[in-house]
Amino acid sequence: MSAMSVVAVTLLAGCNVGAAFDGFGWPQGGITEQSERMYDLWVGSVVAALAVGVFVWGLIFWCVAAYRRKRGDADLPTQTRFNLPIEILYTVLPFLVIAVLFYYTAVVQTDVNRLTKDPGATVEVVAFKWNWQFNYLSNPGLDAERVESTPGDSNYIPVVVVPTGTTVRFVEHSNDVIHSFWVPELLFKRDVFPGNVINQFEVNVIQTGSYVGRCAELCGTYHSMMNFELRAVTPEKYQQFVAALKSGKSTPEALTAIGEVPYATTTEPFPTLRTAN
């Protein structure tokens, strides 16, 4: 059965089994290379678990049918104390299956958390009650120059622009409490901590588009209204966007300059007055 687990996890990464079963509960439509790897791991793990389950269920039903007490039998079937080879098999096989799943989980987790030395773009994520600010940095180092900022407020959903086809690093910290940076299509989220804790992660976006972002950590009264938008554009458009910011344009003006919709299209500002209807 461990061999079946190995085959399932390694080979099903390239198959479309998940699509046939609606991802086995895992969201489909990831927009990054990292999200595809996590999705493949999930599908392989579920199929391996189903293979083990079918094998065990088959043994149970076989025992029920083969060793059932027949009508007219006065005595119980021959009772045995134990079978040492079977006992060893029952002990070793589960550990082999777990070891295989642990190995592939560790490989994917390490890959998802890997940071490159020179990402194609670096964005600083600043979370605060109850909105976001995105700072475009010249490099991922501590001495990075801030190119421009896109702060959000009650009347403006901040749009963070990233290029496709290259590595994008997000550097996160919070000004107050714990928040969580989450774009559902990334199939990934990471907490944003206050103080000296700085979380970082990288993604490689593979398709352009507009995607809603949210805070996934209960952070206060207006937590549910703490939205933003991730706008993925081509590398050429991204360079034009950054150049427009450097020239003094605001984020909506820079988006218009590269032919993009200037404001968020996936969400809109919410009233933050307690008396609002």
Secondary structure, 3 states (H helix, E strand, C coil): CHHHHHHHHHHHHHCCHHHHCHHHHCCCCCCEHHHHHHHHHHHHHHHHHHHHHHHHHHHHHHHHHHCCCCCCCCCCCCCCCCCHHHHHHHHHHHHHHHHHHHHHHHHHHHHHHCCCCCCCEEEEEEEECCEEEEEEECCCCCCCCEEEEEECECCECCEEEEECCCEEEEEEEECCCCEEEEEHHHCEEEEECCCCCCEEEEEEECCCEEEEEEECCCCCCCHHHCEEEEEEECHHHHHHHHHHHHCCCCHHHHHHHCCCCCCCCCCCCCCCCCCCC
